[in-house]
Amino acid sequence: MDERAAIDGSGAGSVISDWRRILDIMATRRSCRDFDGTEIDPEILLEIVRDGTEAPSSCNQQQWHFIIVTDREKMLRARDISGGNHHFAECSALVYLCFQKGWTHGNFSIVQSVAGACYHMMLSAHLRGFSCIWNAGIGDHDQLRDMLELPPIFELQGALAIGRSKPSAPPMKAPRRPFAEIHSLNRFERPGVTCYPARPAEAYPFFAIKNDDNPFAEWNPQAWSWGQIGDFRGYSVWAKSPLAGVYVSRRQGEATEAELSLLGALSAAAQVAEIMPWGGTYSVELRRRLAPGVTLHLAELSPHNLSFIEERLRQEDLPLDRVSLDVFADGTLPYANRSLDAVVLPQTLEHMPAPEAMLDEVGRVLKPGGQAIVSVRNRDSAYGRHWDAVESRAQVPNQGPFQPIEAGRVRGWLAARFRLDAEIGIGRDATHDAAIVEGEGRLGCRLYAARCIRD
């Protein structure tokens, strides 16, 4: 039997001779959020979507529907509705993935069917030399229904962006878990570090869990091990691409400048460490602030975080010759005693299983006269009340579990270990406000920040 017969189905069970080469090509597919905006021939777009319909469909109902959007005004609108998916306006086409509700509904069969079709489209696009990314976060569905004129009985599942990647697009595929971690034979077996804590319960009903209301979410980092936190952060950071100027942390925002204003003078060849930087937003600003001869050490729990940050720095055209990418474990910093001139912990103590032990580590690695720049989200503030009432009810965010800490408590920790040299509060409002507050009011702000000196 020839290969053509095997491909068209008449030779079911036959082996295609170059199957390994085909699978290896498929495995090079990676997500892209940096498109050049050029058009793709409409017929080719139709062929890509048509290829998706060769995927299996539960009960063969095929109650899926795919809306191809190439109108630039609608794509701009789609970007705005999504709340941050800039690539929605820059790709060649958006394919909205829809299905009619009610068909083999209980086991998510139609959802699985649409997902299979979407991946089939992605492979079709990839094999044709195009880039793409599937997005679940598409924004307010009511606004999209209005834009797409979608009937109420149909559901939006996501959107597939297709286009040509810019030459500058990050040439990286998000890391895959080691195969040994994600499979087992005949019974469930999985390394404990890859299973994340949840609040104890007799059962975890699927429909009792929502993104913004998860009663089982374990936000307390003391319930997590350092390894679990590193594993969580090391993969979830890739929920974004390390693009220049795009991935900006809402938890830091305009407060970054206020926090960095506390960094005192450093020698031309100083050694500075940032602890648990995660996505690199802060690292970029810190590297820009430091003199060219200063070495910036980035201490993270996972090499995946560090590879992300390295590419982010490269995308920002920042030099890497004075950047050291350092993995640490179990709360022990990978630096010698009295080796660093400054240590920066930007809103990271609240992510740690043992924050006081980390401050002891900071004291160990700082030189005499060295400075620690510490900021935390303050439980005793409008933000702390907002966190209690709103944020903490949701799923754990991608940067990992955390709990705001009372500013007075943190101040006590710092005063017991260092000489407090400067203190500020940042932001009176619950979110985003970055006004600097001094005096007694600093302990009631959204953020508490201090410069500490090791005597």
C-alpha positions in Angstrom: 0.0 0.0 0.0 1.4 3.4 -0.9 1.6 6.5 1.4 -1.3 8.2 -0.4 -3.6 5.4 0.6 -2.4 5.6 4.2 -3.0 9.3 4.3 -6.5 9.3 2.7 -7.7 6.7 5.2 -8.0 3.7 2.9 -5.0 2.2 4.4 -5.9 2.5 8.1 -3.1 1.1 10.2 -0.4 1.6 7.7 2.7 3.5 8.7 3.8 6.7 6.9 7.6 6.3 6.3 8.6 9.8 7.4 6.3 9.9 10.5 9.2 11.0 12.7 10.1 13.9 10.5 6.5 15.1 10.4 6.1 14.8 14.2 9.4 16.7 14.8 8.2 19.5 12.5 4.9 19.6 14.4 6.8 19.8 17.7 8.6 23.0 16.6 5.3 24.9 16.8 5.4 27.7 19.3 3.1 30.5 20.3 3.6 33.9 18.9 2.4 37.3 20.2 4.5 39.4 17.9 3.0 39.6 14.4 3.9 41.8 11.4 0.4 42.6 10.4 0.7 41.5 6.8 -2.3 39.9 5.1 -2.8 36.3 4.3 -4.6 35.2 1.1 -8.3 34.7 2.1 -8.3 31.3 0.4 -5.4 30.1 2.5 -7.2 31.3 5.7 -10.2 29.3 4.6 -8.1 26.2 4.0 -6.5 26.5 7.4 -9.9 26.7 9.1 -11.2 23.9 6.9 -8.3 21.7 7.9 -9.5 22.2 11.5 -12.8 20.5 10.7 -10.9 17.2 10.1 -10.4 16.9 13.9 -12.7 14.5 15.7 -16.0 15.7 17.0 -18.0 14.2 19.9 -20.8 12.0 18.5 -19.9 13.5 15.2 -22.2 16.4 15.9 -19.8 19.1 14.7 -21.8 21.7 16.5 -18.8 24.1 16.2 -18.6 27.4 14.4 -15.6 29.5 13.5 -15.8 33.2 12.8 -12.9 34.5 10.8 -12.2 38.2 11.5 -10.0 40.1 9.1 -11.7 43.5 9.4 -9.1 45.8 11.0 -11.6 47.9 12.9 -13.1 44.8 14.4 -9.6 43.5 15.2 -8.8 46.8 17.0 -12.1 46.4 18.9 -11.2 42.8 19.8 -7.9 44.0 21.2 -9.6 46.6 23.3 -12.2 44.1 24.6 -9.5 41.6 25.5 -8.0 44.1 27.9 -4.4 43.6 26.8 -4.0 41.1 23.9 -2.1 43.6 21.6 -1.5 40.9 19.1 -5.3 40.8 18.3 -4.8 44.0 16.3 -1.5 42.9 14.7 -2.1 39.4 13.4 -3.5 38.6 10.0 -6.7 37.1 11.2 -8.6 36.2 14.3 -10.6 33.0 14.3 -13.3 33.0 17.1 -14.0 29.5 18.3 -17.7 29.0 19.0 -20.1 26.1 19.7 -23.8 25.6 20.1 -24.6 24.9 23.8 -26.4 21.8 24.8 -24.7 19.1 22.6 -23.0 16.4 24.7 -22.6 19.2 27.2 -22.0 17.4 30.5 -18.6 16.0 29.9 -17.4 19.1 28.0 -17.5 17.0 24.8 -18.2 19.9 22.5 -15.5 22.0 24.3 -13.0 19.2 23.7 -14.1 19.0 20.1 -13.5 22.7 19.4 -10.1 22.4 21.1 -9.1 19.6 18.9 -10.2 21.6 15.8 -8.3 24.6 17.0 -5.1 22.6 17.4 -5.6 21.1 13.9 -5.8 24.7 12.6 -2.6 25.6 14.4 -0.7 22.7 12.9 -2.1 23.6 9.5 -0.9 27.2 9.9 2.5 26.0 11.3 3.2 23.6 8.4 2.4 26.5 5.9 5.0 28.7 7.6 2.6 30.9 9.6 2.6 31.6 13.4 -0.3 31.5 15.7 -1.5 31.6 19.3 -4.7 30.3 20.9 -6.2 32.6 23.5 -8.8 31.8 26.2 -8.6 35.3 27.7 -10.7 37.2 25.1 -12.5 39.7 27.3 -16.1 40.4 27.9 -18.3 37.9 26.0 -21.3 40.2 25.8 -19.3 42.9 23.9 -17.9 40.2 21.6 -21.4 38.7 21.0 -22.5 42.2 19.9 -19.5 42.6 17.6 -19.8 39.2 16.1 -23.7 39.1 16.1 -23.5 35.7 17.9 -26.8 34.1 18.9 -27.3 33.5 22.6 -27.4 29.7 22.1 -23.8 29.8 20.9 -20.9 30.0 23.2 -17.5 31.7 22.7 -14.6 29.5 23.7 -11.6 31.4 22.6 -9.8 33.0 19.7 -7.0 31.8 17.4 -4.6 34.5 16.1 -2.9 33.7 12.9 -0.2 35.6 11.0 3.5 36.0 10.2 5.8 36.6 13.1 8.2 39.6 13.1 11.9 38.8 12.7 12.3 40.2 16.3 9.7 37.8 17.8 11.2 35.7 20.6 12.5 32.5 19.0 11.6 30.4 22.0 9.0 27.8 22.8 7.6 27.7 26.3 9.1 24.9 28.3 7.5 21.5 28.3 7.3 19.5 31.5 9.6 16.4 31.7 7.6 13.5 30.4 8.2 11.5 33.5 6.3 14.1 35.5 3.0 14.0 33.5 2.4 10.3 32.8 2.1 7.1 34.8 1.1 3.5 34.1 -2.1 1.9 35.5 -2.4 4.2 38.4 -1.9 7.9 39.3 1.7 8.8 40.2 3.1 12.2 40.1 6.0 14.1 41.8 4.7 16.0 44.8 6.4 19.2 43.8 4.2 19.4 40.7 1.0 19.0 42.7 -0.1 22.3 44.2 -1.8 22.8 47.6 -5.5 23.3 47.9 -7.6 23.9 50.9 -8.7 20.6 52.5 -12.1 19.4 51.4 -13.9 16.1 50.9 -14.5 16.9 47.3 -13.7 19.6 44.7 -16.7 20.0 42.5 -15.7 21.4 39.1 -18.6 23.9 38.8 -17.9 25.2 42.3 -14.6 26.6 41.0 -14.4 29.8 39.0 -11.4 32.0 38.1 -12.7 34.8 40.3 -14.3 32.7 43.0 -12.3 29.6 44.0 -13.1 28.4 47.5 -10.3 25.9 47.4 -7.5 28.2 46.3 -4.6 28.1 48.8 -3.1 31.6 48.8 -1.0 31.1 52.0 2.6 30.5 50.8 3.4 28.7 54.1 1.2 25.9 52.9 3.4 25.5 49.8 7.0 24.3 49.7 9.7 26.3 48.0 9.8 23.7 45.3 6.1 23.9 44.6 6.2 27.7 44.4 9.2 27.5 41.9 7.4 24.9 39.8 4.2 26.9 39.6 6.0 30.2 38.7 8.5 28.5 36.4 5.7 27.4 34.0 3.0 30.0 34.5 5.4 32.9 33.7 5.2 31.7 30.0 1.5 32.7 30.0 3.0 35.8 28.3 5.8 36.2 25.8 8.9 38.1 26.9 8.2 41.1 24.6 9.7 44.5 25.1 7.4 47.0 26.8 4.4 44.6 26.7 4.4 42.5 29.8 4.0 45.0 32.6 3.0 43.7 36.1 -0.1 45.3 37.5 1.1 44.4 41.0 4.0 46.8 40.6 3.0 49.3 37.9 3.9 52.9 38.7 5.1 51.9 42.1 8.3 50.6 40.6 9.8 54.1 40.3 9.0 54.9 43.9 10.5 51.7 45.1 13.7 52.1 43.1 14.0 55.7 44.4 15.1 54.1 47.6 18.2 52.5 46.1 21.2 54.4 47.3 24.5 55.2 45.7 26.6 52.2 44.6 30.2 51.7 43.5 30.9 51.4 39.8 31.5 47.7 40.1 28.9 46.8 42.7 27.2 43.5 43.0 23.4 43.7 43.2 20.8 40.9 43.6 17.1 40.9 42.9 15.3 38.1 44.7 12.4 36.2 42.9 11.9 38.6 40.0 9.5 36.3 38.1 8.6 38.0 34.8 11.4 40.5 34.7 9.3 43.7 34.6 11.2 45.0 37.7 14.5 43.5 36.5 14.3 45.6 33.3 13.9 48.9 35.2 16.5 47.9 37.8 19.1 47.1 35.1 18.4 50.5 33.4 19.0 52.2 36.7 22.3 50.5 37.4 25.7 51.7 36.1 27.1 49.6 33.2 29.8 48.1 35.4 27.4 46.9 38.1 26.6 43.2 38.0 22.9 42.3 38.5 22.2 38.9 40.0 18.8 37.5 39.4 17.9 34.8 42.0 14.9 32.7 41.0 13.4 29.3 42.0 13.2 28.0 38.5 15.5 28.1 35.4 12.4 28.6 33.3 11.8 32.0 35.0 15.4 33.0 34.3 15.3 32.0 30.6 12.1 34.1 30.3 13.8 37.1 31.9 17.0 36.7 29.9 15.0 36.9 26.6 13.0 39.9 28.1 16.2 41.8 28.7 17.4 40.9 25.2 14.1 42.2 23.7 14.6 45.4 25.7 18.1 45.8 24.1 19.7 45.6 27.6 23.3 44.1 27.9 23.5 40.7 29.4 27.3 40.7 30.0 26.7 42.0 33.6 23.6 39.8 34.4 24.0 36.6 36.4 21.1 34.1 36.3 21.1 32.2 39.5 18.8 29.4 40.7 18.2 28.9 44.4 16.3 26.4 46.4 14.7 26.0 49.8 15.2 29.6 50.7 19.0 29.6 50.6 20.5 32.3 48.4 23.3 31.1 46.1 25.8 33.8 47.3 28.7 33.8 49.6 28.7 35.5 52.9 29.2 39.3 52.7 29.5 39.3 48.9 26.7 41.7 47.8 26.4 45.5 47.9 22.7 45.5 47.6 19.7 43.1 47.7 16.3 44.1 46.3 13.1 42.3 47.3 10.3 44.0 45.3 7.0 42.7 46.8 8.3 39.2 47.1 8.5 38.6 50.9 4.8 37.9 50.8 5.3 35.1 48.3 7.7 33.2 50.5 7.1 30.3 52.9 9.6 31.7 55.4 10.0 35.5 54.9 11.9 36.1 58.2 14.4 33.3 57.2 14.9 35.0 53.9 15.7 38.3 55.6 18.3 36.4 57.6 19.7 35.2 54.3 19.8 38.8 53.0 21.8 39.8 56.1 24.2 36.9 55.5 25.0 37.8 51.9 25.2 41.6 52.3 28.5 43.3 52.9 28.8 45.6 56.0 27.2 48.8 54.9 25.3 47.0 52.1 21.7 48.0 51.5 18.5 46.0 51.4 15.6 47.5 49.4 12.4 45.8 50.6 8.8 46.5 49.7 5.6 44.5 50.6 1.9 44.7 50.0 0.4 45.9 53.2 -2.4 44.0 54.9 -3.2 47.1 57.0 -4.4 49.3 54.1 -7.2 49.8 51.6 -5.4 47.3 49.4 -5.3 44.7 52.2 -9.1 45.1 52.7 -9.5 44.7 48.9 -7.3 41.6 48.9 -9.4 40.1 51.7 -12.7 40.8 50.1 -11.9 40.3 46.4 -8.5 39.1 45.3 -8.1 36.3 47.8 -11.4 34.7 46.7 -10.0 34.1 43.2 -7.6 31.5 41.9 -3.9 31.9 42.8 -2.3 34.3 40.3 0.4 33.3 37.9 3.2 34.8 40.0 2.3 32.4 42.7 0.6 32.3 46.1 0.9 35.3 48.4 -0.6 37.1 51.4 -0.1 40.8 52.1 1.8 41.4 55.4 1.1 44.1 57.9 3.5 47.0 57.4 4.2 47.3 61.1 5.1 43.7 61.3 7.5 43.9 58.4 9.1 47.0 59.9 9.7 45.1 63.1 11.4 42.3 61.1 13.7 44.8 59.4 14.5 46.8 62.5 15.6 43.6 64.3 18.1 42.8 61.6 19.2 46.0 59.9 19.4 49.8 60.5 16.4 51.4 58.9 17.7 54.2 56.7 14.6 55.4 54.9 10.9 54.4 54.9 8.0 55.3 52.6 4.4 54.3 52.0 3.2 54.0 48.4 -0.4 54.6 47.5 -3.3 55.4 49.7 -5.9 53.8 47.4 -6.5 50.1 47.1 -5.0 49.7 43.6 -2.6 51.5 41.2 -2.1 54.7 43.3 1.6 55.3 43.6 1.7 58.5 45.6 4.7 58.5 48.1 3.7 59.0 51.7 6.1 59.7 54.5 5.7 60.0 58.3 3.1 58.0 60.2 0.8 57.6 57.2 3.4 55.3 55.5 2.2 52.3 57.5 -1.3 52.6 56.2 -0.5 52.7 52.5 -0.9 50.0 49.8 2.8 49.3 49.8 5.4 49.7 52.5 9.0 50.1 51.3 12.3 50.7 53.1 16.0 51.0 52.6 17.9 49.1 55.3 21.6 49.1 56.0 23.6 46.1 57.3 25.9 47.3 60.1 
